[in-house]
Structure formats: C-alpha cells, structure tokens
Amino acid sequence: MKGCISTLLLAFLAAIIAAFIGRSCHQEGVETALNQRVAEQIQQEYPGISVKYDHFTAVVTGVASADQVGEIRDRIDELSGDNGRIHFAVTDPSGRPLLPDGPKDPWNLTIQRSGDKLLLDGIVNSEQTKDILNANAEKVSGVTVDNQLKISEDTRALSVVGAAVDSIPALMNAASDARLVATAKQVTISGLVDDSGTKKRLLSLFTPDVWQGAKIVDQLTVKPKPVAPTPDPVPDPEPDPEPEKPKRDQPSSLSLLRKGDTLTLSGIVDTPATKNQIAKSAEAPGLTVVNNIEVSETHLAPTHLAPAVAAIPALMSASQNGQLDISPKRVVVNGEVKDQPAKTKLMGFFAADKWPGTEIVDQVKVLPPPRTIEPKFSLSKNAQKQLILTGLVDTPATKNQIAKLAAVDGLDVVNQLKVGPRVKKPAKVAAALSGVSDLFGATDTGRLEVGSDKLVLKGMVKDQATKDGILGRYPADQWPNVAIVDQIGLLPAPKPMTIERDQAPTFTLTKKANALSAAGKLASPEAVKLLTDAIGKVQGLKLDNQVEVSAKHKELPSPEPVSLGVPALLAATDDGQVIVKGKKITVAGLVKDNATKQSILKNFGGWQGYSIVDQIEVKPAPKAKPSFSWTEQSPTKTVLTGKVPTEAIKISLVDAAKRRLRNDVEVVDRIEVSDEVTDAAWLKALPKFTADNLGLIKKTKVSINERASSISGLVKDIDTMQNVSVAFSGINPPGKLDFDLKIPKPDPTLPPAVALSGKADKLALTGNVPDKATHDAIVGSILAIKGIDKLEDKLKINSSVKSDAYLEALPTFVGEFYKGSVAEREFSLQKQEITLKGVVPSEQAKADTLALTTPFSSKGVKVIDQLRIVKPAEPAPVPPPAPPVAPEPIKPNEGDLYSIYFGTGESHIQPSEAANVKMLLAKAKAATGKIVIDGFADERGTAALNDTLSDARAKRIRSYLVENGIDEDRIVSVIGRGAITGDSNQYDKFRRTDVRIVAD
C-alpha cells in the first residue's frame, strides 16, 4: 500500500514539474518573439542604432548622445507592453557605455614576454574579455601563455579591447623582452627591437585616438648595430651563394572597417607596393585612413586585388558603417545603404565574373526610409473638465512633452496621442501650446488644433478682451507660413434681472475624509465669504465650493451659528454634514463622545426661528487590536501568546503549530480569547502560514500586531528563506514588516564516531569523542559487563568533535547491548548513523535490541539494522515439568506505587531520577512481596513507537532492579502499556514507569 501511494505521489509531482517547464518554455518563447519585434521597430525608427537582447537585457548600441537615451528607453518600454522585466545596456558608436551601472574600479592590463614565456596579468570585467585576450596571445609564435588575468564585476568594461587585441601579437613578435602596461589613462610599451622601422610600425598601433585618449609612453629601444672587428688578412674566400628567397606560399588577406570618419585597413599582403595601392584606393575627402596592413615575403600577390581596389571606394562612400573582409575564397560585404538601388549598384562590384572561384557573402542592409508624415495634434476641453489630446507625433518624448505643457489647473489631461515611426518632429511645440492656459481657462469648451501649416483656435469666451488676450499669444510675425484660424466666439451679454428676494437661504456641506463639497444658494457675496471663512478654519480640507449668489434668496438670519457651528462639526468628525433648507437645519456626523456632540449642537442654537434636526452619532468604543506571537524558548518548547477574537482562531493556531512541529516539542498555549479584540483580516491567513512554514525555522520568533510585524530565526538555505518571507508577506498585516531570517554558517565541528567490534571476551573500541568524560563513561560501561577479558581502547579524544546530545545515552546503550541476547555483536556510530550487527535468536530478541536505540532515533540518528535471526538448535525433549501454580493477579490499586520519569523519546534513566531509583531499590529490598512494572509514553508518537518506547522503559527498570540484587522471581509482570492521552501541559508526567510493590 505504501509503495502505491509513493508511486502516485511521484507521478503527481512529475506532472506538476512538466506543466511548469512547459509553461516556462512557452512564456520564454512569447517573450523572445516580442523582443525581436521591439528590436526591429526601434532599428527602423532610429537609423544607425542596434538593439539585441541578452535574456532580459536590451543591449542598445550606436546611440549618438546621453540625451537620446531616455527617449529610446521610453520607446522600448512602450513597445514591450506588460513585458516589464527589461534592463538596459547602452553604448555610443565607439562602444563606450552611456548608462553605467554605478561607479566601478578601473581596469588594468599587463602583457609581458620573457623568452618563451608570455604573461597576461591584471583585472578585467568579464570571462569573455579574458578569453579574447588569451586567444590573441596564443597567436604569438614560440611562447607558452600564462594567463593570470582576474575577473571582477566591479571593474569597468575594457572598451579598448580591440586595440589591445591587435597590439599583442605585433608587439610580442617584433620585440624581445616586450612589455605592455595599459590603463584607461596611460599605455606604456617597452622592449628591444631590431631597427627604427620596426619601432615606428609598432608605435602606429599605439595612438591616442585608438586608445581613446590614453597617454602613450614609448619605452621601446632599438638594438645598437654591432661594430665589426677588423679581421686578420686572409685569402680571398669563395663568393657566398646568394641567400635563398623565402617561398611565397601563403594566401593574402584583407579587411576594411569604416566607423564614422575612420577607415581601418588590416590584413597581410605580399609587398609594400600592394599595401600602398590598397591604401591609395581607400582615400576619400574627410576620411581618415589607418593602415595596419602587414607585409610578408611568404604571402602571394592577391589575385583579387583589381576588383577589390574598384570595390573599396564604392562601399566606403555608400555606408557610414561599412566593412569588407577579403580572402582568396570568400568575400564578406557588410554595411548600411540608403535604398535598394544603392545596394544593387554596390553589389555590382562583386559580380561572380569579377571574383572567379570566390563566395560572395552579402550582409548589406537597406536603411528604412526617412520620416515623411507631417505631425498633427489637437487639444479639446469637454464639459466634464477633461482636456483630451489626440493626433499623431514622432516620438514618446514629444507625446510626453505635449501632455506636460498642456497641464491646466482643474483639468484632467487624457493623453490619446499616437506615435508614428515616419512622422516628422513637430516644430515650435512649446510656442503652439503657450496659449493653452488662457484658452481653456476662459471657456467651458474649447479646442486647439496644431498642424504643420495651420493653427485653429475654437471656443466661446465672455468678452472681446479675453479673446484678444488669447490671440495675442500667437502673433503672425512669429508664425511664418502658418495660418492662425480664429474660431473663438463671444458669449451673449447677460440681461439684467430684478427678482424679489422671497426664498430662504439654502446650502449643503458634506465632508468625507479630507474632502469637503459645498453647494447651495445665498443672498450675497458677503454671505458666501462668511461660509467660506468658516470652512477655512478647519485645516487640511480639499474644498469643492459650488455655493452660488442668488438675488432671490434672503440674507442669513444670524452669522454666529455659521462661524461657530460649521467649524466645530467639521473638525470633530470624519464624515459630517450640515444641510440648511427652508426653516430646518440638519446636522449629521460621527463623533468620539457625547460631550463633543452636545458642544456641536450648542453652537447651532443661535438660529432664530429654525428647527435643529440632530443626526449626530457617537462612535462605539474602539476594540483592541489582535496580536500573535510565536517564540521558540528551546528546541523542545514553543510558546504561543497573544489576543484573538474567537476560540476557533485560537484552536486553529494551536493545531497548526502542533501539526508542523515534531512530537517531542511542547507547545505552550497562552493565547487569550476576547470579544473586545477586532477580527483583523490577516488572522485568516495566519494558521496556514504557521502550519506550512514555522517548523522550517530554528530559534523561531514571530510577532504580529497592528503596528509592526517581525519574523526571525535560522533557515537551512536561501530558497527556504525566500519562501518563508513571501508567505509571511502574504499575510498582509498592517504596519512595518521586519524580516531577520538568516542561514547559519556551516558547523566546523566533526560528528562523533564510535565503533565497538570483536567477541564478548575481546573487544576493540575505536572512534572520536569530544571529551574525556564521554570517553571514560563509554569505557566504564564496557568494562562493567561480565565476561569482558580484554578491551583494546583506541577511542580518541578530539576537541573538534561535536558534543551531540545523544552521546549521553551511548554508555547505557553499550552496556545493555553487550549483555543482551545478541551474539557476535558489533555496532558503529558515524555521521548520525548507528549500525547494529550480530545474531539474535528470535524476532522478539531483535525488537528488544532495536528498542534500545530509541534515545538515538528520537534525536535524528538513523538506525541501520543488520541483525540476523538465527534460531538456536532445539534441545533433546525432556519430560514437561509440573505446571506451576499461577499467582493470583494483582489488582491495580494494591501495594505501594513508585514512579520513575524519562526524557522525551528516551528509555535510559536520567541523572535527575538517580535519587528516585535508589529509593525504589531500597523499598524493594526492604519488602518481600511481588513487583509489577508498567511502562508509559505521551501521545505524540505513533502507536507502534509508543508501544515500543513504553515497553523499553518498563524493561529498563526491571534490568536495574535485577542488576542490583532483586530476585527475578519476585517480578511477576513487565508490560509496556503505550500512550497516556490528556492535557499537553502534563506530557512530562506521562513519560514514566510505574512500579508497584505488593506486601505478602
């Protein structure tokens, strides 16, 4: 049955993992497709800029300046939508970072050749940089590379790695004892070269523009020409044969790279004439040519030189970022051209008939067409006090700029502008929006339309002066070739009216939290001001005042009730209301006590002839806030405290704690239940969190209330820490959250190890224990066993060994194991695993022996059972003895009762019980009656474990009595009676053995 359940659980977990992996793979595919679309769109909108994705990092290169960074980041965020986990790494066309991740240490690089050893030393930012430098160092002939470069994430990127790479083989091959020391500010080269020409060629690799402004320090030395000694006169020798010319058998290669206004030539050709011919063909006005081509007498004349010379000016003039790599069998053409005809013309230089036997690789890109659509946008104000922006603009930056300039007090800006990749940048945005505040502040509805050749202003204003002020924002001399279309109208002048004042004043004040709305009609501006001043006496209110002046309404009967009663009510309640209508005043709200209520009503007593309707309510007394605390006072005792509103919540918390903790951990319940405590929402999530997580933490301390919550303790790894933190945050208690979860450092101590082997008359003891007391106790328990003739003691004392608690039970275990029913016995204790070997005569003898290991298994020690059952040979049959007379059963209440108490999961006698067992022994010796022994356990273990443990405790007391002189025939019953159920606070009283001595 257990096997079936295990198989089902494994299948279920496998299905969950497969579903999770499938979902993750699908999600990753969706994000990859989205990133590709975003990259293509950005590259189309911003020519010259490249976007590539490295997982969740958008690597942006070719940005012209830091000012353009924010615009591009906004556009990528907009196109990415909900895929909001994008980071950025932005560089300019030369590769320098525009968005550093913070201050970093400078890089440094040292390359030194001594004979046949080439040393790379210094600090770089990545493994990739280290590999590139190492690969090029291996191009140096006849050396062994010793790469001692260190990698630090706090080091800035080696942005001149290309220059460094090119210089390594050239310098180290050309100079003896060569050395290159490079930092961001200075490059020092030294070594011994054959002639000044070699020195000049090497220095051409080290210019400030190549090394980005670094100072170049030249310490190269030219070898002095040796002075030939005057030879002794000798006969004319035979003429020396002419030196053999090197064989030209290596193919030439050529690479041209243009970045901006710099063209770099590199490769290997046959002669200086060929090198100069290529450089001359690459010359163009405004273009700087850096000629790094090398000449080698072993290389053949390039047969493809003629078509290459013709193709070079065409490619380099057609593209600002062109590249041409030429080898005898392959030509790679790369660059960016303005349109397809330009590409067709360029690739005509690389026709198959001009490059016979050569593969032409076309990597030329056609740039997207330039922006051609004219921008157009409009601003409209509606009756709902919304300012709606619509139209088409060039970039998100322009969209945000228009929204910012369109902000008008009291209007909610609704930005519905759209961004088009081919839209031109609108001219004079700020000037076009300079009249927005005047236009939309003066009219209930209005409109401003902005195009490339026309500005349209619409709306209705109160008078000509207001209209002239708006139009004055757009003088014709400042808008050449733009038509200013005036569609602003004038509202009709109001007709004077004479109305008899025949209506009582009326107004309503409604406060909700810190917002106050006022509406109604009063007779004069003075009355409105009186009401406004009264409201203003209460600080921190956001006022929406719509009280109007009406010629039909009468004056207030008395100003005092307004100036006194209104502030008193508004200051005393979060949700208050005053309604004046006809001859009735309604006062409503929620106040803290009855005294406040009476004070407010008293302030409204001056309204002569008005009736006061009292709807003010007094808040009920606030309930106390719930709290909960879990504290691990020791590894075996946890205390729950706090106040909760119901018994059900208390039971669920205690039950969750017991279910999560081990059976030997005592849960002390000190939680109080009170109906004066609020039923906070976070209490619902607390029991599940307790059951799922708190047993995973050692030295646990959890505290939760309305003001602050904290959790601390030790967890086994970072995953457990994160899972517990997330689960704790999910409770959502108010106040400050304080996490202090830690991962304990690895224990430097060694686990104890003890092994005992050999026959009963000759034993060998080996292993390591933490101290002399443990050593002496184990040795003493062995020597106390009858029949031990010789003990070879090789047990060592080592201060690095951990003093685990289960070592206390080891001496008692050794003594009982070696005088028990096991033959050829042997045991070992290593890394919290105890292994038992030997021969036992029956299953019961084996069970009795395994019961001795309970003090170890209860403390986490794994018991490995290798005991063998070998039944002894049956003896010859003998006549059965006369049946013994069965003793009369002893009733439970007969005789004197003595109790011996044990530790959790243990069956050995504790030091604290030494006095009790000595007293029991004395009483048993003084009496002559029968002895009954019953063992018990608490209810936290399984039934099988409790039965075994209670039986072992009973047998331990029997062994003690017999070993100390009590006749075995007097002990008539030794039974393990299992668990006692009851109050968890009494568990220490349930772990015991009862001994009853019955007088004759």
KATA-V371078 format. One record per backbone hydrogen bond with DSSP energy under -0.5 kcal/mol. NH is the residue of the N-H (numbers start at 1). CO is the residue of the C=O. Records with the same first field share a line. If there is no record, write none. Layout:
# KATA-V371078
NH->CO  CO
This chain:
# KATA-V371078
5->1
6->2
7->3
8->4
9->5
10->6
11->7
12->8
13->9
14->10
15->11
16->12
17->13
18->14
19->15
20->16
21->17
22->18
23->19
24->20
25->21
26->22
27->23
28->24
29->25
30->26
31->27
32->28
33->29
34->30
35->31
36->32
37->33
38->34
39->35
40->36
41->37
42->38
43->39
44->40
45->41
46->42
47->45
49->46
50->61
52->59
54->57
55->53
57->54
58->56  87
59->52  57
60->58  89
61->50  59
63->91
68->65
69->66
70->66
72->68
73->69
74->70
75->71
76->72
77->73
78->74
79->75
80->76
81->77
83->80
84->82
87->56
89->58
91->60
92->96
93->63
95->92
98->90
99->90
105->154
108->123
109->182
110->121
111->180
112->119
113->178
114->117
117->114
118->144
119->112
120->146
121->110
122->148
123->108
124->150
130->126
131->127
132->128
133->129
134->130
135->131
136->132
137->133
138->134
139->136
140->137
143->140
144->116
145->143
146->118
147->145
148->120  146
150->122
152->124
155->152
156->105
159->157
161->158
164->160
165->161
166->162
167->163
168->164
169->165
170->166
171->167
172->168
173->169
174->170
175->171
176->192
178->175
179->190
180->111
181->188
182->109
183->186
184->107
187->215
188->181
189->217
190->179
191->219
192->176
193->191  221
199->195
200->196
201->197
202->198
203->199
204->200
205->202
206->203
207->205
211->207
212->209
213->208
214->211
215->185
217->187  215
218->216
219->189  217
221->191
223->193
228->226
231->229
249->247  298
250->298
253->268
254->326
255->266
256->324
257->264
258->322
259->257  262
260->320
262->259
263->288
264->257  262
265->263  290
266->255
267->292
268->253
269->294
275->271
276->272
277->273
278->274
279->275
280->276
281->277
282->278
283->280
287->284
288->261
289->287
290->263  288
291->289
292->265  290
294->267
296->269
299->296
300->250
303->301
305->302
308->304
309->305
310->306
311->307
312->308
313->309
314->310
315->311
316->312
317->313
318->314
319->315
322->319
323->334
324->256
325->332
326->254  324
327->330
330->327
331->359
332->325
333->331  361
334->323  332
335->363
337->365
343->339
344->340
345->341
346->342
347->343
348->344
349->346
350->347
351->348
354->351
355->351
358->355
359->329
361->331  359
362->360
363->333  361
365->335
367->337  365
372->422
373->422
376->392
377->450
378->390
379->448
380->388
381->446
382->386
385->382
387->412
388->380  386
389->414
390->378
392->376
393->418
399->395
400->396
401->397
402->398
403->399
404->400
405->401
406->402
407->404
411->408
412->385
413->411
414->387
415->413
416->389  414
418->391
420->393
423->420
424->373
432->428
433->429
434->431
436->433
439->435
440->436
441->437
442->438
443->439
446->381
447->458
448->379
449->456
450->377
451->454
455->483
456->449
457->485
458->447
459->487
460->445
461->489
467->463
468->464
469->465
470->466
471->467
472->468
473->470
474->471
478->475
479->476
482->479
483->453
485->455  483
486->484
487->457  485
489->459
491->461
499->497
502->500  552
503->552
506->521
507->580
508->519
509->578
510->517
511->576
512->515
513->574
515->512
516->542
517->510
518->544
519->508
520->546
521->506
522->548
523->554
528->524
529->525
530->526
531->527
532->528
533->529
534->530
535->531
536->532
537->533  534
538->535
539->537
541->538
542->514
543->541
544->516
545->543
546->518  544
548->520
550->522  548
553->550
554->503
562->559
563->559
564->560
565->561  603
566->561  562
568->564
569->565
570->566
571->567
572->568
573->569
574->590
577->588
578->509
579->586
580->507
581->579  584
584->581
585->611
586->579
587->585  613
588->577
589->615
591->617
597->593
598->594
599->595
600->596
601->597
602->598
603->599
604->600  601
605->602
607->604
608->606
610->607
611->583
613->585  611
614->612
615->587  613
617->589
619->591
624->676
627->643
628->704
629->641
630->702
631->639
632->700
633->631  637
634->637
637->634
638->666
639->631
640->668
641->629
642->670
643->627
644->672
650->646
651->647
652->648
653->649
654->650
655->651
656->652
657->653
658->654
659->655
660->656
661->657
665->662
666->636  664
668->638  666
669->667
670->640  668
672->642
674->644
677->674
678->624
680->678
683->680
684->681
686->682
687->683
689->685
690->686
691->687
692->688
693->689
694->689  690
696->693
697->694
698->714
701->712
702->630
703->710
704->628
705->708
709->736
710->703
711->738
712->701
713->740
714->698
715->742
721->717
722->718
723->719
724->720
725->721
726->722
727->723
728->724
729->725
730->726
731->728
732->729
736->707
738->709
740->711
742->713
744->715  742
750->800
753->768
754->829
755->766
756->827
757->764
759->762
762->759
763->790
764->757
765->792
766->755  764
767->794
768->753
769->796
775->771
776->772
777->773
778->774
779->775
780->776
781->777
782->778
783->779
784->780
785->782
788->785
789->761  787
790->761
792->763
793->791
794->765  792
796->767
798->769  796
801->798
802->750
804->802
807->804
808->805
809->806
810->807
811->807
813->809
814->810
815->811
816->812
817->813
818->814
819->815
820->817
823->839
826->837
827->756
828->835
829->754
830->833
831->752
833->830
834->862
835->828  833
836->864
837->826
838->866
839->823
840->868
846->842
847->843
848->844
849->845
850->846
851->847
852->848  849
853->850
854->851
856->853
857->853
858->854
859->856
860->857
861->856
862->832
864->834  862
865->863
866->836  864
868->838
870->840  868
886->884
891->889
894->891
896->997
898->995
900->993
902->991
906->903
913->910
914->911
917->913
918->914
919->915
920->916
921->917
922->918
923->919
924->920
925->921
926->922
927->923
930->998
931->970
932->996
933->973
934->994
935->975
936->992
937->978
939->980
941->938
946->942
947->943
948->944
949->945
950->946
951->947
952->948
953->949
954->950
955->951
956->952
957->953
958->954
959->955
960->956
961->957
962->958
963->959
964->960
965->962
966->961
970->967
971->967  968
972->931  970
973->931
975->933
977->935  975
980->937
986->983
987->984
989->986
990->986  987
991->987
992->990
993->900
994->934
995->898
996->932
997->896  995
998->930  996
999->997
